[in-house]
Amino acid sequence: MRKLLSGLFLASLAASLMVGGCRPKYPNCKNDDHCNEGEYCVNNKCQQCRDNGDCPEGQECAAGACRDIPGYCQQTEDCAAGQVCRDNRCGPCMDSGDCAEDQVCLDGACTVPECRSTEDCPAGLSCINYRCATGEPLSASSECSIEPVYFEFDSAEVDRQARRTLEQMYRCLENGEDAVRVVGFTDPRGTTEYNLALGERRARMVDKVLTTLGMDANRTRIVSKGEEEATGYNEETWAKDRRVELK
């Protein structure tokens, strides 16, 4: 009897070893049962999450682990001063409609304007881009404004819409004498060197169009900021980074 029990025990032990021997060595796996509690088997590897739905609020699934979402927010009050909460991420404003009633969207940030018209400024100063400064306002009337010119990804081509914008701005600038800086910007994708070159190409294309329209070439100065002031984090906001501004 003792021999029989001993044989059964050894057989059971051997079976257990055989089953255990088939189990993948962690973190390798064949199904979720091979992983620790709260983990998932994805592509034969145990990991913390399969997708964003497996992560707590405010986190996203990145490379199989739940990580804090950069700039995550639920309301604008959660963001740094001047930023707005859009799609649960803090970022730049797109226009003044994103800002509080007493603020304007200026250079991607909601801010209280120093002025809204020249009458708000001390004698001898003009209201230029919501700031009191020396010189005449770039816009000649309430219907004339200086706006950014936007570009497609990795492109310096001035499309039809951009040309219409430049024609409107040329009418604002043609009777002035002040120097105009033509400043090119890019979104953050690509190397620093490439983006500086791309920003310059965009600025030169805008300068070329203005010169063709009749602008005195001696009035303009080309500058490239590249990705230096980029604030975007997705395609919608990167589109605002790809621009040329006249200053």
C-alpha positions in Angstrom: 0.0 0.0 0.0 2.8 2.3 0.9 4.5 1.6 -2.4 1.2 2.4 -4.2 0.8 5.8 -2.4 4.5 6.6 -3.1 4.0 5.8 -6.8 0.9 7.9 -7.0 2.7 10.9 -5.3 5.6 10.6 -7.7 3.3 10.4 -10.6 1.4 13.5 -9.4 4.7 15.4 -8.8 5.9 14.5 -12.3 2.6 15.7 -13.8 2.9 19.0 -11.9 6.4 19.5 -13.1 5.4 18.8 -16.7 2.5 21.3 -16.5 4.7 23.8 -14.8 7.4 23.3 -17.3 4.9 24.3 -20.1 4.2 27.7 -18.4 6.1 30.5 -20.1 8.7 32.3 -18.0 7.4 35.7 -16.8 7.0 38.2 -18.4 6.4 35.9 -21.4 2.9 34.6 -21.7 0.3 32.8 -23.8 -2.8 34.2 -22.1 -3.8 36.6 -19.2 -3.6 33.8 -16.7 0.1 33.7 -17.1 0.4 37.3 -15.9 0.2 39.0 -12.5 -3.1 40.2 -11.3 -4.1 43.4 -13.2 -1.9 42.6 -16.1 -2.7 41.5 -19.7 -1.0 39.2 -22.2 -0.3 41.3 -25.3 1.8 39.8 -28.1 3.0 37.1 -25.7 4.2 39.6 -23.1 2.6 40.6 -19.8 2.0 44.3 -19.6 0.0 46.8 -17.5 -2.5 47.8 -20.2 -3.7 47.0 -23.7 -5.2 50.4 -24.5 -6.2 53.7 -22.8 -9.3 52.1 -21.4 -7.2 50.0 -19.0 -5.7 53.1 -17.4 -7.0 55.4 -14.7 -8.4 58.8 -15.7 -5.5 61.2 -16.5 -3.3 58.4 -17.8 -2.8 56.8 -21.2 -1.4 53.4 -22.3 2.1 53.9 -23.7 4.4 51.0 -24.6 2.2 48.7 -22.4 2.3 50.9 -19.3 -0.1 53.5 -17.9 1.6 56.9 -17.8 0.4 60.3 -16.9 -0.9 62.3 -19.9 1.3 65.4 -20.4 -0.8 68.5 -19.8 -3.9 66.5 -18.8 -6.8 68.7 -17.7 -10.5 68.7 -17.0 -11.0 72.4 -17.1 -9.0 75.5 -18.1 -8.3 76.3 -14.4 -6.2 73.1 -14.3 -3.8 74.6 -16.9 -0.9 77.1 -16.6 -1.7 80.8 -16.9 -2.6 81.7 -20.5 -3.4 78.1 -21.6 -6.8 76.6 -22.2 -8.1 73.0 -21.7 -9.1 71.4 -25.0 -9.8 67.7 -25.4 -8.4 67.2 -21.8 -5.0 68.7 -22.7 -3.6 72.1 -21.8 -2.4 74.0 -24.8 -2.4 77.4 -26.6 -5.6 79.3 -27.4 -6.6 79.3 -31.1 -8.6 82.6 -31.0 -10.0 85.1 -28.4 -13.2 83.0 -28.2 -11.1 80.4 -26.2 -10.4 83.1 -23.6 -12.3 84.9 -20.8 -14.4 87.9 -21.7 -11.8 90.4 -20.6 -8.9 88.6 -22.4 -7.6 88.1 -26.0 -5.6 85.3 -27.6 -2.2 86.8 -28.1 0.8 84.7 -29.3 -1.1 81.5 -28.3 -1.9 82.7 -24.7 -5.0 84.2 -23.2 -4.0 87.6 -21.7 -5.6 90.9 -20.7 -4.8 93.3 -23.5 -2.9 96.5 -22.7 -5.1 98.3 -25.2 -7.8 97.6 -27.8 -7.5 100.9 -29.6 -5.0 103.8 -29.8 -7.3 105.8 -27.6 -6.4 103.5 -24.8 -2.7 104.4 -25.0 -0.8 107.4 -23.7 -0.1 110.3 -26.0 2.5 109.4 -28.7 1.8 105.7 -28.6 -0.3 103.5 -30.8 -2.2 100.3 -30.1 -0.3 97.6 -32.0 -1.4 94.0 -31.6 -3.1 94.9 -28.3 0.1 96.6 -26.9 0.9 100.3 -26.7 4.0 101.0 -28.7 5.7 103.6 -30.8 4.8 103.9 -34.5 1.6 103.7 -36.4 -0.7 100.6 -36.2 -0.1 98.1 -38.9 -3.8 98.0 -39.6 -5.1 101.0 -41.4 -8.7 100.6 -40.3 -11.0 98.3 -38.3 -11.4 96.1 -41.4 -7.6 95.8 -41.9 -5.6 93.4 -39.7 -2.3 91.6 -39.8 -2.8 87.8 -39.6 -0.6 84.8 -39.7 -0.1 82.9 -43.0 -0.4 79.1 -42.4 1.3 76.2 -44.3 0.7 72.5 -44.9 3.0 70.0 -43.2 6.6 70.1 -44.4 5.7 72.7 -47.0 6.7 76.3 -47.9 4.2 76.7 -50.6 1.9 79.7 -50.4 -1.5 78.3 -51.3 -4.6 80.2 -52.6 -5.9 81.0 -49.1 -2.5 82.2 -47.9 -2.1 84.4 -51.0 -5.5 86.1 -50.3 -4.4 86.7 -46.7 -1.1 88.3 -48.0 -3.0 90.5 -50.5 -5.2 91.8 -47.7 -2.2 92.4 -45.4 -0.3 94.1 -48.3 -3.1 96.7 -48.5 -2.6 97.3 -44.8 1.1 97.8 -45.2 1.6 99.4 -48.6 1.4 103.0 -47.4 3.6 102.5 -44.4 7.4 103.1 -44.0 8.2 101.0 -40.9 10.3 97.9 -41.3 8.5 94.6 -41.3 9.9 91.4 -39.9 8.8 88.3 -41.8 9.1 85.5 -39.2 8.8 81.8 -40.1 7.7 79.1 -37.7 7.3 75.3 -37.8 5.7 72.6 -35.7 8.0 70.6 -33.4 8.5 67.6 -35.7 11.9 67.2 -37.3 15.4 68.2 -36.3 16.1 71.7 -35.0 18.4 72.4 -38.0 15.8 71.2 -40.5 13.0 73.3 -38.9 15.1 76.5 -38.9 15.7 76.0 -42.6 12.0 75.3 -43.2 11.0 78.4 -41.3 13.3 80.5 -43.4 12.0 79.0 -46.7 8.4 79.9 -45.6 9.5 83.4 -44.6 11.2 83.9 -48.0 8.2 82.7 -49.9 6.0 85.2 -48.1 8.5 87.9 -48.7 8.6 87.0 -52.4 4.8 87.3 -52.6 4.8 90.7 -50.8 7.6 92.0 -53.1 5.6 90.8 -56.2 2.6 92.7 -54.9 4.7 95.9 -54.7 6.3 95.9 -51.2 9.6 97.7 -51.0 12.2 94.9 -50.5 14.2 97.2 -48.3 11.4 97.2 -45.7 11.4 93.5 -44.9 13.7 91.4 -42.9 13.5 87.6 -42.9 13.7 85.7 -39.6 13.3 82.0 -38.8 12.3 80.8 -35.4 11.9 77.2 -36.5 10.3 75.1 -33.8 11.5 77.5 -31.0 8.0 78.8 -30.1 6.0 75.7 -31.1 3.2 74.8 -28.6 1.2 72.2 -30.5 0.6 68.6 -29.4 -1.6 67.2 -32.1 -2.5 67.8 -35.7 -5.0 70.5 -34.9 -2.6 72.5 -32.8 0.5 71.7 -35.0 -1.3 73.4 -37.8 -1.1 76.7 -35.9 2.6 76.3 -35.4 3.2 76.1 -39.2 3.0 79.8 -40.0 4.6 83.1 -41.0 3.9 86.2 -39.0 4.6 89.8 -40.1 5.8 92.0 -37.1 
